Structure formats: structure tokens, C-alpha cells
Amino acid sequence: MDLTSFLPQQPKEKLTWGEASGLWDISRFKIIGLTISEIYLAQAKDAELKNSLNIGIEMLIKPHIKKIQEFLHKEGLEEPAIPQRKNINMIEKQITPNSIIEDDEIANEIREVFRYGLVLDTRGLVGCIRDDIRKLVFDIFSDDFKGYEAMIMLHRKKNWLVMTPTV
């Protein structure tokens, strides 16, 4: 006989303000990053950089946004929406690669985007109390850190790594 069926059910914990704002911040940053990455993808010339950007969009940005949106929706909260990007197909046709920004500059900008994203992930993570939210944010952080490492490796390979001042 299962006695747990007779015990009162614990109400589901609500999200704390820190958890909800952490998820929103991460999601909004990734939504902005999606548009930026698509523009950089259209502007990049180097095949490995283009591939790296495309993998970041398809394997990190879009799935993370979707996971956060689904999580917040399941919690009964409004989720950040991805705005219509009406002219995204035109960008690739109108921009000559490297006409606005060079590949090394794109790579360095993306590295900084990753770095700030990791700061937001970490801030979101330390604000998590619930196990399910902590796991979601930790998984996003882990994926983002792997993406950051891959970007650093590409920087080294292409000699694009701009070193910060040393002391």
C-alpha cells in the first residue's frame, strides 16, 4: 500500500523574483544576440567563422530561447518573444562579406558577446533557489561556456585573439 497518496501534496514552489528576472535577462540577451549573430553571419567571409556563427545560432541561441520560453509559459508567465526579423533574407543578398566589418573584428565582438552572456548566466544561476530552474540555467551556462571555448580555439587558430594587457 502506498501511503504517499494519503499525505497532503506540497504546493509547487513559485518562482522567486530573482529566478524570473534571471531567466528573462538571459532570454532577452539571447534574442538580441540572435539578430546580431545573423547580421554577423551575413557579413562574415571566413568559412569557419560562418560555420561557428551558424552553430551558435542553431545549437545555442535558438534552443536556449525556446527552453526558457517554454519554462516560463509552463509557469504561467509571459515569456520574451522573438521579434519579427522581416528583412533577414535580404541581408545576405545585400551585404558584401567584410564590407562593413572584418572577420577578426566579428570574431572579437562575438567573443565579447559570449563573455557578457556568461556573466548573465552566472548572475541568473546564483539567484536560483528551485532545483529545476537551477538545472535549466546551469545547462545553459554549460552550453554557453563550451561555445565560448570553441570561439577561443577559433581565435587562436586564426590568430585573431586580441590579448588584454598583462600585469
BELGI-V664720 format. One record per residue. RES is the residue in one letter. SS is DSSP state (A for helix, B for strand, O for the rest). PHI is phi in whole degrees, -180 to 180 (NA if undefined). NEAR is the number of other ideal C-beta (glycine too) atoms within 12 Angstrom. Layout:
RES&SS&PHI&NEAR, RES&SS&PHI&NEAR
//
This chain:
M&O&NA&5, D&O&-92&6, L&A&-78&6, T&A&-65&9, S&A&-69&8, F&A&-89&8, L&O&-78&8, P&O&-65&7, Q&O&-77&8, Q&O&-72&7, P&O&-66&6, K&O&-64&11, E&O&-65&15, K&O&-81&14, L&O&-68&29, T&O&-79&19, W&A&-60&14, G&A&-63&21, E&A&-65&32, A&A&-65&29, S&A&-69&23, G&A&-62&36, L&A&-64&44, W&A&-62&31, D&A&-60&28, I&A&-62&46, S&A&-65&40, R&A&-62&27, F&A&-63&34, K&A&-69&39, I&A&-65&30, I&A&-64&24, G&A&-62&34, L&A&-62&33, T&A&-64&26, I&A&-61&29, S&A&-64&39, E&A&-67&30, I&A&-66&28, Y&A&-63&37, L&A&-60&34, A&A&-69&32, Q&A&-88&30, A&O&-70&38, K&O&-111&25, D&O&-64&25, A&A&-62&15, E&A&-69&22, L&A&-65&37, K&A&-60&27, N&A&-63&18, S&A&-62&36, L&A&-63&39, N&A&-64&23, I&A&-62&24, G&A&-59&39, I&A&-66&32, E&A&-81&20, M&A&-105&20, L&A&-116&39, I&A&-63&37, K&A&-61&24, P&A&-64&24, H&A&-67&39, I&A&-59&32, K&A&-62&25, K&A&-61&27, I&A&-68&41, Q&A&-59&27, E&A&-63&17, F&A&-62&32, L&A&-64&28, H&A&-62&17, K&A&-61&17, E&O&-81&24, G&O&82&12, L&O&-109&22, E&O&-65&14, E&O&-112&24, P&O&-63&27, A&O&-100&18, I&O&-85&24, P&O&-67&14, Q&O&-61&9, R&O&-110&20, K&O&-63&9, N&O&-103&16, I&A&-62&21, N&A&-70&11, M&A&-76&13, I&A&-57&24, E&A&-63&19, K&A&-81&11, Q&A&-96&15, I&O&-100&21, T&O&-80&14, P&O&-52&23, N&O&63&19, S&O&-80&14, I&O&-110&19, I&O&-144&24, E&O&-80&20, D&A&-57&30, D&A&-64&23, E&A&-68&22, I&A&-60&36, A&A&-60&37, N&A&-68&27, E&A&-65&29, I&A&-64&41, R&A&-59&35, E&A&-67&21, V&A&-62&32, F&A&-58&37, R&A&-61&23, Y&A&-68&23, G&A&-60&38, L&A&-66&29, V&A&-63&22, L&A&-65&32, D&A&-59&37, T&A&-65&23, R&A&-62&23, G&A&-65&37, L&A&-65&29, V&A&-71&19, G&O&-91&25, C&O&-89&32, I&O&-107&19, R&O&-70&22, D&A&-61&12, D&A&-66&20, I&A&-73&34, R&A&-59&25, K&A&-66&16, L&A&-59&34, V&A&-69&40, F&A&-65&22, D&A&-63&25, I&A&-64&38, F&A&-57&30, S&A&-61&20, D&A&-61&29, D&A&-64&36, F&A&-67&23, K&A&-63&20, G&A&-64&36, Y&A&-61&28, E&A&-60&19, A&A&-63&27, M&A&-67&37, I&A&-61&24, M&A&-62&18, L&A&-64&33, H&A&-57&30, R&A&-63&16, K&A&-60&17, K&A&-91&25, N&O&61&13, W&O&-100&27, L&O&-70&17, V&O&-94&17, M&O&-80&12, T&O&-76&10, P&O&-58&5, T&O&-104&4, V&O&-125&3
//
